[in-house]
Amino acid sequence: MTNLTFALRTGFVFLCIILSGPLLAIEGGYSNYVPGIYGDLALAVEPADGLSFRNDVYFYSAEGGDTVRSGRIELGVDVDQTFNFATLLYKPGVEIFGAQYAYGATLVLGNVDLSGDVSVGAFSEPFSEDKTSYGDITLVPGIFYWNNGAKWHFSQSFFVVAPVGDYDENDDANIGLNYWTFETDFAATYFDQETGQDYSVVLGYGYNTENKDTNYQSGDEFHIDYIFNQFLSTSLAVGIHGFYYKQLSGDSGDGALLGDFKAEAVGIGPALMWIPPKYDGKVAFVAKWLNEYEAENRLEGDHVFLSFMMSF
């Protein structure tokens, strides 16, 4: 078995877990959808049995227009974020509904640096806040993997983001979001070992509950994430990754001072994947950059990932 074949089954290529990240139209400019977090290689290919670990260091720098945070309207927000996402996935070798089953969880540590102006009646005044703390936990009760025995692979994933992170309604910068998110994603992968072609797409839908402290409910979200990778050898691949995001329903509740305020955005960028041969495909490193080149009612900036994956 080649390093490439083994690497695509060791677990570090699993469909990654949704995590807190920046969006403007929804409350406070944050959402539990992060462009690019859904993986880098063969997204729907089932991992090998056992435990897999992935660590993503994520940087985001952006600016945007108006948003609502802690019951106040903020103007011209600038955001710099650094997050560390640590994910464990376990595949016990159990078949359910004709699919291989896996489950897992993600823990989050992060820093948020916000600045801008806050509306005070007919006037505005500048604000700036920085926070480093722990974020909400993402639970994965199930990921199901199907394979047609050839080059096509499919998966169905279910995610629950639990609001256990550091949150204070009086703070501008928060790591936790103080509401639940329930998301389901469908992924398809075409992988040709002979030609080194690795193409994947993810369709996702997320439902957000109300933030009880602010009476603000962020709208439902839909996204498409895709990767087009080409392996240059069994250990090195280059790719183009991108996403399309659309808020399907408007924000609501007494705290939604700007109305439904739906968001939409598109981004694309390069990726580099390295699977060191000395580790027999059990370790991989990824670097990628996604530029949001078009955005409406949301922050517009750059997503950068430095990722490490290994299987046990």
N, C-alpha and C positions, 0 to 999 in steps of 0.2 A: 504494500500500500504506500503510495507516495505521500510526502509531507502535506501536499495540498489536499488530497482526499482526506487524510486523517484530521487535518486542521479544521476542515469544514464539518467535522463530526465531534469535536472535542468540547463544544459547549460555549466557546467564546464568541461564536457567531449567532447565538440566540437572539431572537427579537428582543430588543432592549426595552427597559421599563420606563413608563412615563414619569416625569419628574418636574419639579417646580421650575419655571422659567418665565421670561418677560413677555407680556403682551399688554397693549395699552387700552383697548376698548373695554375690557373687563376690569373688575375692581382692582384698583391700586396698580394697574399695569403689569400684573402677574397672572400666569396661568399654569396649570399642570401639564401643558403640552410644551415640549421643547423641540424645535426643528433639529433633526439630525441625531436625536437620541435613540432612534429605533434600530440602530446597528449599522454595520459597515460591510459585512461579507455574508452572502448567501442567507438572507434574513429568515427564510422559511425552512431551511435545512435543519433537521432534528439533530440535537447534540448527542454525543455519546452518553451512555449511562454513567451516572455518578454526579459529582459536584463540579460546578464551574464558577469562576470568579471573574468579574470585570470591574475595572476602576476607570472612571472618566473624570478628567479635570476639564472643566468647562468654563470658558471665558465669553462674556457678552458685553459689548459696549454699544450703546444706542442712544438716540434722542427721539423725542416725539412731541406731540401737541398736548391737548388737555386730557386729564384723567381725574377720577374720583378716588380719594384715599382717605380713610378714617373720617368720612362724612364731610370732606372739604374738596373743593375743586382746585387741582394743581395745573399750572400752566407751564408749557415749555420744559418738560421733564428731561433730564439727562441721567442715564443709568450706566453704572459699571458693576458687573457682577462676576464673581468667581465662585464656582460650586465644585464640590467633590462628591461624586455619586459612586457608592460602593454597592455592587449588586452580586447576590448569590443566587444561583439557579441549580435545582436538583432534579435530575431525571432518574426515577427509580426503576425504569425498565418495565413499566406497566402499560398495557394497551387498553384504551377506552374508546368506544365508538369507532374501532378500527384505526385509531390514531395513537401515536406515542405521546405519553403525558409527562409534563414537567411543571414545577411550581417554584416560586422564589420570592425574593423581597429586595428592596433597595433602601439604604440609609443615606441621608444627605447632610452634609455640612456646607455652609456657604457664607459668603460676604456680599452685602448689597450696599452700594454707595449711591445715594440719590441727591440730586440738587435740582432747583427750579424756583418757581414762584408759586405762592399759594394765594388764592382769591379770598379777600376779606372785604365783603360788601362790594362797593364800587372800586376798591383799591386792591393792590396786590403787594406782597412782601416776599423777599427771597427766603428760601429754606435750604438746609443741607443736613443730611443725616447719614450715618454709617453704622452698620450692624454686622457682627459676625456671630453665628450661632448654628443650631441644628434645625433641620427642616422636617417636613412631613414625611412619613414612611409610606412607601408604595408596596402593597401586597399583591402578589400574583397567584390567585387561587388555582389558575390553570392555563397552560398553553398546550394545544393539541397539534401534532405534526402528522401530515399525511405525505406519502410519496408514491408516485405512480410506477415506481420501479425503473424509471429512466431519468430524464433530465429535469422533470418538473417536480416541484415541491410546494406544499401549501401548509399554512398554519392559521389557527384561530386562537386569539389571546384575550384574556380577561384581566383587567387591572382595577384595583381599588386604592385610591390615595386617601389615607386616614389623616385627619388634621391634628397631629400630635406635636407639630413643630413649634418653635418659639414664635409667638404672635402676641402683639399688644396693639389694641385698636387706637391707642394714642400715639403710636410710632408711625413715622413715614416709611421707614425701612423695616421690612419683616421678611424672615426666612420661611416661616410657616404661613399658610393662607387662611386657616380657620374655617374651611369648608371641605366637604367630601367631593371627590370626583370618581365617577364610575365610567370606565372606558372599555370598549371592545374593538379589536383590530383584526383584520384579515390580511394575510401576507401571501404572496406568490413569488417563487424564485425559479428562474431558468438557469441551470448551471451545467456547462459543458466542460468536462475535465480535459478533453483532448484539445480544444481550442482556447481554454482559459477564460471563456466568457461567463460572467456572473452578473445577471440582471435580476433585480428584485423591485417589488412595489408593495407598499403598505397602505391600506385604506382604514382610517380610524374614525370613531365617533365617540365623543365624550359628553357626559352629563354632569353638571355642577350643581351642588345643593346651595342653599342660602347661607351666607355668613350671618349668624344670629346676632353677633355683636354690632353689626352695621346695617342690618336689614337690606343687604345687597345680594342679589342672586345673579351671577354671571351666566351668560347665555350658553347654549349647547354649541359644541365645536366639531367641525369636520376637517380632516386633513388627509393629504396624499403625500407620502414620502417615497422616494425612489433612489435606487443606486444603479449605475452602469459601470461595472468594473471589468478590467482586462488584466489577467495575470501575464506578466512578462516572463516569469519563471515560476517554479513551484514555491518560491519564498517571497516574491515581490509582485504587488499589484498596484495599479493606478486606477483612479475612477473619477467619475462625475456624479455628485450627489445633489439632490435638490428636494424641494417641498412646495406644496400649495396648501394654504390654511384659509378657512372661511368660518366665521361665526354664523351659525344658522339661525339662531334665535337671539333676540335682543336681551340686554340686561334688564332686570326688573327689581321691584321692591322700593320701599321708601328711600333707601340710600342711593338709588340710581339717579343722581341729580342731573345727569346729562341725557337721560332717556335711554332708548335701546342701544344706540351707539355701537353698531355691529362692526367687526373688524375683518380685514382680508389682507393676505400677504403672500408673496412669492419670493423664493430664494434658491440659489444654486452656487456650487463651488467645487473645488478639487479635493481629492482624498488620496492618501498614500498609505498602503498596508504592507507590513513586513512581518513574515513568519520565519524566525531564525531556524535554520535547518538543524542545529545542534540539539534542539529541544523536541524533535520528532513531531512537530506540529502542535504541541501542547501550549505554546506561548505565542502571542502576537502583539504587535504594536501598531497603533493607528494615529495618524494626524490628518485633520481635515478642517476646512474653512468654508462656511456657508455665508454668502452675502445676500441680505435682503435688498433686492434691487427695486422692489415695488411694495408699498404698504399703504393701507388706508385705515385710519382710526386705530393705529397701533404704533409701537416703537419701530424704528427702522435702523438696523445696524448690522453687526457681524457676529456670527457664532463660530467659535474656535474650540476644537476638541483635541486633547491629547489623551489617548486611551491605552490601557494595558489589559490583556486578557490571558487567562491560563485555566487549564483543566487539571483535575486531580485523578 
